[in-house]
Amino acid sequence: MTKPKLIRITTVPISLEKLLEGQLQYMQQFYNVSAISSDKKRLEEFGKKNHVATYSLTLTRKITPLKDIRAVFKLFHFLRKERPLIVHTHTPKAGIVGMMAAYLAGVPIRLHTVAGLPLMEARGFKRMVLNLIEKGTYRFATNVYPNSQGLYDFILSERFTSKKKLSILANGSSNGIDISHFSPAHFSETALFNLRTKVSISPSDFVFLFVGRLVKDKGIVEVVDAFVAFQKKYSDSILLLVGPMEAALDPLPKATLDLIAQHPNIRTTGYIEDVRPYFAISTAFVFPSYREGFPNVVLQAASMKVPCIVSDIIGNNDIITHNVNGVMVPPKDTDALVKAMEVLYNNPELRLQFAEKSYENVTQKYERQQVWNALLKEYKRLEHNLL
């Protein structure tokens, strides 16, 4: 019996590689899966590695109406030819282009996952435009899946769509966490010693880790400013920034870039394929982002048993409860971040308690197979409803 066709679309391939890691290959057991994204070379590499078909589509992460209209028509023709049962989009640009093209092509099941909304930090005319785009995406979709309760509530409060189109799969998260993979047990003391040596960190240093894109929206300005103030009092502390700089979108101010480059206790690595060893050599994870959907890196920290300091925003507060399994601070509050750093620095027993509680939370609620099973069940439910 021929398997039905499932098409998954993201704006850039890294979302397929990291945010949906393993998921398309799993779904290949039940569907003929194709992945659509930009960057043809990287997309094709993803397809070969995960044994799924690919189709390259020019998509940008900026507001580019003419390019986006061309992408809609190109995708429309592709979908008319392929006739998939399901088109499932992720990320804002892939959402509006994918859902519009799928609607025009008569695709019966059109799904969009919301895993963060850049419009939360937009103002004025740009916010108005992004609101309209988001509403359009949901209008063309048959079903919309916020990946956290906070996003669900926000979408309803902004009246982007009706409650009947919305649902949260499992307990949230787009992909869950592979507990067996994100485990400190994978790394020997020798391997960790070698990594510390490579990044000039001694075993006695207290290491604050950030993992993610080094941009303003992730709270990097506050992380750096807080650490500089903190380190004046606690000289054995290190700030380890793991992730790529992005100069094109939401770049860091020059003052922050200068501090990162010049401060003797701040380390940067650039993009790292496997971040697990960096969690393993860290004492605490710091993630004061301004906006999130459901942050995978906080799940990763919890799975690696690293205590967390996070901003009190949608997504973060779905995973961390203040003073139960971590510390929460208001977003954009450098002073509160310094105080939170001091709390964890001065309380080793509390760090252990938070780490254990977080690990227990993610194993019970966000294990990857639970999320995949919930999504597969939803696909099958929607298929059955078409009969």
PyMOL commands that set and color helices and strands:
alter all, ss='L'
color gray80, all
select helices_A, chain A and resi 13-19+23-27+40-50+65-82+92-104+118-121+124-140+149-157+163-165+184-186+189-198+216-218+220-233+254-262+276-280+296-303+316-319+334-345+348-365+368-386
alter helices_A, ss='H'
color red, helices_A
select strands_A, chain A and resi 5-9+32-37+53-56+86-90+109-114+143-146+206-211+237-242+266-268+284-287+308-311+327-329
alter strands_A, ss='S'
color yellow, strands_A
deselect
rebuild
show_as cartoon
